[in-house]
Amino acid sequence: MHAAPPTVLLLDGDYDNALAIATELSEDLEATVVGVGTTPHSRLLRSTYCDAGRVLPPPDDPDYPRALLETIERDRPDVVLPVGYDSMAATQSIRKAIPDDVALCLPSEAAFNAAADKGETLRLGRRLGLETPAEYSDVVADLEADGRPTPDGVLPFPVFLKARWENGGVTTTPVDEPGAFWDGYDRIAAAAPDGDVLVQEYVDGTGSTHACGLLCIDGEVELTMTHEELRSVPRHGGSGTHLRLGPDAAVATAARQLLEEIGWHGIALVEFKRRADGTPVLMEINPKFWASYALASEFGYRFASTLVADRLELDLELPIGSPESSGEMVFPLRELQFAAKNRDRETLREVLSTLSTRGAAWDVEPTDLGAWLTPPASLVERLPESARRSTTERTVTEPTKPIRSRR
C-alpha cells in the first residue's frame, strides 16, 4: 500500500483535458503532478496544479517513446497517466521496459488494438448483437477496381467516411452527394493510418452523439457515466462543446458488454449514434481520456483519481467522488476557437447561444486562468519571441534528482 501522496507523470500537457485531470488529482489525492508537454508554453506546464514540467517531442513523433522512457527512468514517478491516443500507444510500445515500481493502467495489446481498429470494433459489436452502421467499404473497393465511377445509385447517400484506425485526431467526414464522394474519400485516406477508410451508413437520427465513459480494472467495471454530446467541433462529430450528463441504460449496457468482451483494462469512451426510433448504434471505442472529460470530473465521476488510487492501493474508498445524476457543461474556449477559424460558416448567434446555456457549467477553472487562457502550444510557437516570453512566466523545471513520493 502506498502511504504518501503519489507522484503522477501526466502526459499530453498540450490538451485542455489534461488540466481537468491535474486539478482532480491535486484535489482528491494531493498528488505531485509532473506534466509533460511539447513546449514550455504547453497549458499544463503553466498550471497551478502542475508541480514540475518536462518538454518532450509530440506524442506522434518517432522519438517520443524513447524520450518518454528516459523521463520515466529519470523521474521514477509512482504512476504514468497517458491522456491522448498517441501517448497511450507510445506507452503501450515501451511498457515492458518501464521499471516495475512505476504503475500503469493499460489494456492488453490485443484489447488496445481491437479498440484502435474501428472495423474490428464493429465486428465485435455485431457478434454481440449490437446495432452497427451498414457497411459499404467492400462496395467502394469494387468501385475503385472499376476505375472510380461516380457512385450515383450505388451508395445510399449520405454516407459517412472515417479512418479505420484511430490516429488521435478527427479523421471523419459525411458526404451528401455522389459527385463529392471521391474527393472526400481521398481526403480521409490521406490522413488515415495505412490509408484505410471505412464507408458507412450515416446515422444521425437525433443529431447527438451518445457515449459511455468506463473505467475497467482487472476485468471489472469500476465506474461508468453516460452523456449526450449536443454540439461538437467539427459539427458532424468530434470534440464536444456542449454536453449533458444523464442516465442512459441502453448505451451503458451495450458499452459494458463490449468492453467486457474484449477484456478491457483502464479508461475508455464508447460512442453511439441513435436511429430515429431511438435505437443506439455503435460507432467506436475511444481508448483514452475523452476530450470532454471535464464534464465527468466536474460532476463527481473522478475516473483519473480512482484509477491512480487503485493502481497504488491508496487507503481510499473506491470509486472516488460523489457522482451526480445530471449536469451540463459548455466548452467556451473550444467553441470560440472553432468559430474563429470558420467565420464563413459559423454564426455569432449560435455560438453565443451555446455559451449562454442556462444552468450549464463552463469548462474553465477560475483558480487556474493562466493555464486556461494560454493559447494552444502550436499557436504560441508561431508568435514573436517577445510575445512568447510574456505567455510563459513559470519556469519549466528539470531537477537532476527524481521527484518521487517514497513508498
C-alpha positions in Angstrom: 0.0 0.0 0.0 1.3 3.5 -0.9 1.5 5.7 2.2 2.4 9.1 0.8 0.7 11.4 -1.7 1.5 10.0 -5.2 3.7 11.5 -7.9 1.9 11.3 -11.3 3.6 11.7 -14.6 0.7 13.3 -16.6 1.2 13.2 -20.3 -0.4 15.3 -23.1 0.0 18.7 -21.4 -1.0 20.5 -24.7 -4.5 19.2 -24.3 -7.1 21.1 -22.2 -8.5 17.9 -20.7 -5.1 17.4 -19.0 -5.8 20.5 -16.9 -9.0 19.0 -15.6 -7.2 15.8 -14.8 -4.4 17.6 -13.0 -6.9 19.6 -10.9 -8.7 16.4 -10.0 -5.6 14.6 -8.9 -4.4 17.5 -6.8 -7.8 17.9 -5.1 -8.5 14.3 -4.5 -5.1 12.8 -3.8 -2.8 15.8 -3.1 -0.7 14.4 -5.9 2.5 15.8 -7.1 1.8 16.3 -10.8 4.8 16.2 -13.2 3.4 17.5 -16.5 4.6 16.6 -20.0 4.2 19.0 -22.9 5.7 19.7 -26.3 6.9 23.2 -25.3 7.4 25.3 -22.2 4.2 27.0 -23.4 2.0 23.9 -23.0 -1.1 24.6 -21.0 -0.4 22.0 -18.3 3.1 23.3 -17.7 1.6 26.7 -16.8 -1.0 25.3 -14.5 -1.2 25.9 -10.8 -1.7 22.2 -10.4 1.5 21.2 -12.2 4.4 20.9 -9.8 7.1 20.3 -12.4 7.3 20.2 -16.2 9.0 18.1 -18.8 9.3 19.0 -22.5 9.3 16.1 -24.9 8.6 15.7 -28.6 5.0 15.4 -29.8 3.4 12.0 -29.0 3.2 11.1 -32.7 6.9 11.8 -33.2 9.1 8.6 -33.7 11.4 9.8 -30.9 8.6 10.2 -28.4 8.7 6.6 -26.9 12.4 6.8 -26.3 12.2 10.3 -24.7 9.2 9.2 -22.6 11.1 6.1 -21.3 14.1 8.2 -20.4 11.9 10.6 -18.5 10.2 7.8 -16.6 13.6 6.2 -15.7 14.9 9.5 -14.5 11.9 10.8 -12.6 10.6 7.4 -11.4 7.0 8.6 -10.8 4.6 6.4 -8.9 2.3 6.2 -11.9 2.3 7.2 -15.6 -1.0 8.6 -16.9 -1.4 9.0 -20.7 -4.3 11.2 -21.8 -4.5 11.0 -25.6 -4.4 8.2 -28.0 -0.8 8.7 -29.3 0.7 8.8 -25.9 -1.4 5.8 -24.9 0.0 3.9 -27.9 3.6 5.1 -27.1 3.3 3.9 -23.5 2.0 0.6 -24.8 5.1 0.3 -27.0 7.5 0.7 -24.1 5.5 -0.9 -21.3 7.9 -3.9 -21.0 10.8 -1.6 -20.5 9.1 0.6 -17.8 10.5 -0.1 -14.3 8.4 -2.5 -12.3 7.9 0.1 -9.5 6.2 2.5 -11.9 2.5 1.7 -12.1 0.4 1.7 -15.3 -3.2 1.1 -16.1 -3.2 0.0 -19.7 -5.3 -2.6 -21.6 -3.6 -5.7 -23.1 -2.0 -5.2 -26.5 -4.8 -7.3 -28.1 -7.6 -5.3 -26.4 -5.9 -2.0 -27.3 -5.6 -3.0 -31.0 -9.2 -4.1 -31.1 -10.3 -0.7 -29.8 -8.0 1.2 -32.2 -9.2 -0.8 -35.2 -12.7 0.6 -35.7 -13.6 -2.1 -38.2 -12.7 -4.8 -35.7 -14.7 -2.9 -33.0 -17.8 -3.0 -35.2 -17.3 -6.7 -36.0 -17.2 -7.4 -32.3 -20.3 -5.4 -31.8 -22.2 -7.3 -34.4 -21.2 -10.6 -32.9 -22.6 -9.4 -29.6 -25.9 -8.4 -31.3 -25.3 -4.7 -31.0 -26.6 -2.4 -33.8 -23.9 -1.1 -36.0 -23.9 1.1 -39.2 -24.4 -0.6 -42.5 -21.0 -1.0 -44.1 -20.2 -0.2 -47.7 -16.4 -0.5 -47.8 -16.4 -3.6 -50.0 -18.7 -1.8 -52.5 -16.2 1.0 -52.6 -13.3 -1.4 -53.1 -15.1 -2.7 -56.2 -15.7 0.8 -57.5 -12.0 1.6 -57.1 -11.2 -1.6 -59.1 -13.6 -0.4 -61.8 -11.9 3.0 -62.2 -13.7 5.0 -59.6 -17.0 5.8 -61.4 -19.3 8.3 -59.6 -21.3 6.1 -57.1 -24.7 7.6 -58.0 -27.3 4.9 -57.5 -24.7 2.6 -55.9 -24.3 4.1 -52.4 -27.2 5.3 -50.3 -26.2 8.9 -49.7 -25.5 10.5 -47.4 -22.7 8.2 -46.3 -20.1 8.6 -43.5 -16.3 8.2 -44.0 -13.8 7.6 -41.2 -10.3 6.3 -40.9 -10.3 2.7 -39.9 -7.5 3.1 -37.4 -7.5 5.5 -34.5 -4.9 8.2 -35.1 -5.5 10.7 -32.2 -7.4 13.2 -34.4 -10.7 13.8 -36.1 -10.5 11.9 -39.4 -14.1 11.7 -40.5 -16.5 13.4 -42.9 -20.0 13.0 -44.1 -20.6 13.0 -47.8 -24.0 14.1 -49.0 -23.7 13.9 -52.8 -22.2 11.3 -55.2 -20.2 13.9 -57.0 -18.3 14.8 -53.8 -17.6 11.2 -52.8 -14.1 10.6 -54.2 -12.7 13.9 -53.1 -13.9 13.2 -49.5 -12.6 9.7 -49.7 -9.2 10.8 -50.8 -9.0 13.5 -48.1 -9.7 10.9 -45.4 -7.4 8.3 -46.9 -4.5 10.8 -47.0 -4.9 11.4 -43.2 -5.7 7.8 -42.3 -3.1 5.4 -41.0 -2.3 3.0 -43.9 -4.9 4.8 -46.0 -7.7 2.6 -44.8 -11.1 4.2 -44.9 -14.5 2.8 -43.6 -17.5 3.8 -45.7 -20.6 3.6 -43.6 -24.3 4.4 -43.3 -24.8 7.9 -42.0 -26.6 7.6 -38.7 -27.9 10.8 -37.3 -31.5 10.2 -36.1 -31.3 12.5 -33.1 -28.4 14.8 -34.2 -26.5 14.0 -31.0 -23.7 11.6 -30.1 -24.3 9.4 -27.1 -21.5 7.9 -25.1 -20.5 6.0 -22.0 -17.2 6.5 -20.2 -15.9 3.5 -18.3 -13.1 2.6 -16.0 -12.3 -1.2 -16.0 -9.9 -2.7 -13.5 -8.8 -6.3 -13.6 -11.9 -7.3 -15.7 -14.4 -5.5 -13.5 -16.2 -2.2 -14.4 -15.3 0.2 -11.6 -17.0 3.3 -12.7 -19.3 4.4 -15.6 -21.1 7.6 -16.7 -23.2 8.4 -19.8 -23.6 11.7 -21.6 -25.1 13.2 -24.7 -23.0 15.4 -26.9 -25.3 18.1 -28.2 -22.7 20.2 -30.1 -19.2 19.5 -31.2 -16.3 20.7 -33.3 -16.3 19.8 -36.1 -20.1 19.9 -36.2 -20.6 16.4 -37.7 -18.8 14.9 -34.7 -15.6 15.5 -32.9 -14.7 17.2 -29.6 -17.8 18.2 -27.6 -18.5 21.8 -26.9 -22.0 21.3 -25.2 -22.7 18.1 -23.3 -25.4 16.9 -21.0 -24.8 14.2 -18.3 -27.7 11.8 -17.6 -28.6 8.1 -17.3 -28.8 6.1 -20.5 -29.3 2.4 -19.6 -29.2 1.1 -23.2 -25.9 2.8 -24.0 -24.3 1.9 -20.7 -25.3 -1.8 -21.1 -24.0 -2.0 -24.6 -20.7 -0.3 -23.7 -20.1 -2.5 -20.7 -20.9 -5.6 -22.8 -18.4 -4.6 -25.5 -15.5 -3.7 -23.2 -16.1 -6.9 -21.1 -16.0 -8.9 -24.4 -12.5 -7.6 -25.3 -11.2 -7.8 -21.7 -10.6 -4.1 -21.3 -8.4 -2.7 -18.6 -8.2 1.1 -18.0 -10.1 4.1 -19.3 -12.3 4.3 -22.5 -15.2 6.1 -24.0 -17.7 4.1 -26.2 -19.6 6.2 -28.6 -23.0 5.7 -30.2 -25.5 7.4 -32.5 -29.2 6.9 -32.4 -31.6 6.0 -35.2 -34.8 7.9 -35.5 -36.6 5.3 -33.4 -34.1 5.8 -30.5 -32.1 2.6 -31.1 -28.4 3.1 -30.2 -25.9 2.3 -33.0 -22.3 1.5 -32.0 -19.8 3.9 -33.6 -16.4 3.3 -31.9 -14.3 2.9 -28.8 -12.0 5.8 -27.9 -9.2 4.1 -25.9 -8.2 7.2 -24.0 -9.4 10.1 -21.8 -12.0 11.8 -24.0 -11.8 15.5 -24.9 -14.9 16.4 -22.8 -13.6 14.6 -19.7 -14.1 17.8 -17.6 -17.8 17.1 -17.6 -17.4 13.8 -15.8 -14.8 15.2 -13.3 -16.9 18.3 -12.5 -20.0 16.2 -11.6 -18.3 13.7 -9.4 -17.1 10.9 -11.8 -13.5 11.0 -10.8 -12.1 8.4 -13.2 -8.4 9.6 -13.1 -8.2 9.7 -9.3 -9.9 6.4 -9.0 -7.5 4.8 -11.5 -4.4 6.2 -9.7 -5.7 5.3 -6.2 -6.4 1.7 -7.3 -3.1 1.2 -9.0 -1.2 2.4 -5.9 -3.6 0.8 -3.4 -4.2 4.0 -1.7 -6.2 3.8 1.5 -9.3 5.4 0.0 -12.8 4.1 -0.7 -13.3 3.5 -4.5 -14.6 4.8 -6.7 -13.6 8.3 -5.6 -16.1 11.1 -6.0 -19.8 11.7 -5.5 -21.4 11.2 -8.9 -24.4 13.4 -9.7 -27.3 12.0 -11.8 -27.4 15.1 -14.1 -25.3 18.0 -15.2 -24.5 20.1 -18.2 -21.3 21.8 -19.5 -20.1 24.0 -22.3 -16.6 24.4 -23.5 -16.2 28.1 -24.4 -12.6 28.2 -25.5 -13.0 25.2 -27.8 -16.3 26.7 -29.3 -14.8 30.1 -29.8 -11.6 28.8 -31.4 -13.5 26.8 -33.9 -15.9 29.6 -34.7 -12.9 32.0 -35.3 -11.3 29.5 -37.7 -14.6 29.0 -39.6 -16.1 32.5 -39.7 -17.5 31.9 -43.2 -19.7 29.0 -41.8 -20.3 29.9 -38.2 -22.8 32.4 -36.9 -22.2 34.5 -33.8 -25.7 33.9 -32.6 -25.3 30.2 -32.5 -22.0 30.4 -30.7 -23.4 32.8 -28.1 -26.5 30.7 -27.7 -24.2 27.7 -26.8 -22.1 29.7 -24.4 -25.1 31.1 -22.6 -26.9 27.8 -22.0 -28.9 28.3 -18.8 -27.5 26.2 -15.9 -24.5 24.8 -17.7 -21.1 24.9 -16.1 -18.1 26.3 -18.1 -15.0 24.3 -18.7 -12.8 27.0 -17.3 -11.1 26.8 -13.9 -11.1 30.3 -12.3 -8.2 29.4 -10.0 -6.0 28.5 -12.9 -6.7 31.1 -15.5 -3.1 31.4 -16.5 -3.2 27.9 -17.9 -6.7 28.0 -19.3 -6.2 31.2 -21.2 -2.8 30.2 -22.7 -3.2 29.8 -26.5 -2.6 26.3 -28.0 1.1 25.5 -28.0 1.1 25.3 -31.8 -0.1 28.9 -32.0 2.3 30.2 -29.3 5.3 28.8 -31.1 4.4 31.0 -34.1 4.4 34.2 -32.1 7.4 36.6 -31.9 9.9 35.8 -29.2 8.8 38.7 -27.1 5.2 37.6 -27.1 6.2 34.0 -26.2 8.1 35.3 -23.2 5.1 37.1 -22.0 3.0 33.9 -22.1 5.5 31.9 -20.1 6.2 33.3 -16.7 6.6 30.0 -14.9 9.8 28.2 -15.4 9.8 24.6 -16.6 12.0 22.8 -14.0 14.4 19.9 -14.8 15.7 18.7 -11.5 18.7 16.4 -11.6 17.2 14.0 -9.0 13.9 12.1 -9.3 10.7 13.7 -8.0 9.1 10.8 -6.2 6.8 10.0 -3.3 8.5 7.2 -1.5 6.6 4.1 -0.6 
